[in-house]
Amino acid sequence: AVPPPDGRFEPTETDRRVREAVDRLPAPYRAVVTLHNLQDLTLRETADVLGIPVGTAKSRLAVAFEKLRRMLHEEGGDGPW
């Protein structure tokens, strides 16, 4: 969603559910999702910040997305997961 011109952003129900699911991820997975997807760092930058190889960051991201998909699917809803 694009924020309105006044700069306020109202998260949708889906945004809230995804954020809550990210918060429940184990720390190593939460970190890569937060850095790469929420703070828009590249995989290289994410890996550098965490002090891990790029391949490890990529692997953790893939596992994190699978965990998120399962969590959101189990909670129900009509999202794309």
C-alpha positions in Angstrom: 0.0 0.0 0.0 1.2 3.5 -0.8 1.1 6.0 2.1 -1.3 8.9 1.5 0.2 12.3 0.8 0.0 13.4 4.4 2.5 10.6 5.3 0.2 8.5 7.5 0.0 4.8 6.8 -2.8 2.6 8.0 -1.7 -1.0 8.0 -4.2 -3.4 6.6 -5.4 -6.5 8.4 -3.0 -8.5 6.2 -0.1 -6.2 7.1 -0.8 -6.7 10.8 -1.0 -10.5 10.5 2.2 -10.7 8.5 4.0 -8.4 11.0 2.8 -10.5 13.9 3.9 -13.7 12.2 7.3 -12.2 11.5 7.6 -11.3 15.2 7.0 -15.0 16.1 9.8 -16.3 13.9 12.9 -17.6 15.6 15.5 -14.8 15.9 17.8 -15.8 13.0 14.9 -15.9 10.6 13.3 -12.8 11.9 16.6 -10.9 11.5 17.0 -11.8 7.8 13.3 -11.0 7.0 13.5 -7.7 8.9 16.7 -6.6 7.3 16.1 -7.8 3.8 12.3 -7.3 3.3 11.4 -4.6 5.8 14.5 -2.5 5.7 15.2 -3.1 2.0 18.8 -4.3 2.4 20.3 -6.4 -0.3 21.2 -10.0 0.6 24.8 -9.0 0.7 24.1 -6.1 3.1 21.9 -8.4 5.2 24.6 -11.0 5.4 27.3 -8.4 6.3 25.1 -6.9 9.1 24.5 -10.4 10.5 28.1 -11.5 10.0 27.1 -14.6 8.0 27.8 -15.8 4.4 25.3 -14.6 1.7 24.3 -18.2 1.1 23.3 -18.6 4.7 21.3 -15.4 4.5 19.6 -16.6 1.4 18.8 -20.0 3.0 17.5 -18.4 6.1 15.3 -16.2 4.1 13.8 -19.1 2.2 13.2 -21.0 5.4 11.6 -17.9 7.0 9.2 -17.5 4.1 8.2 -21.1 4.3 7.6 -20.8 8.0 5.6 -17.6 7.5 3.5 -19.2 4.7 2.7 -22.1 7.0 1.9 -19.8 10.0 -0.4 -17.6 8.0 -2.1 -20.6 6.2 -2.8 -22.2 9.6 -4.3 -19.0 10.9 -6.7 -19.0 7.9 -7.7 -16.0 5.9 -7.8 -15.3 2.3 -4.2 -14.2 1.7 -1.9 -15.4 -1.1 -0.2 -17.9 1.2 
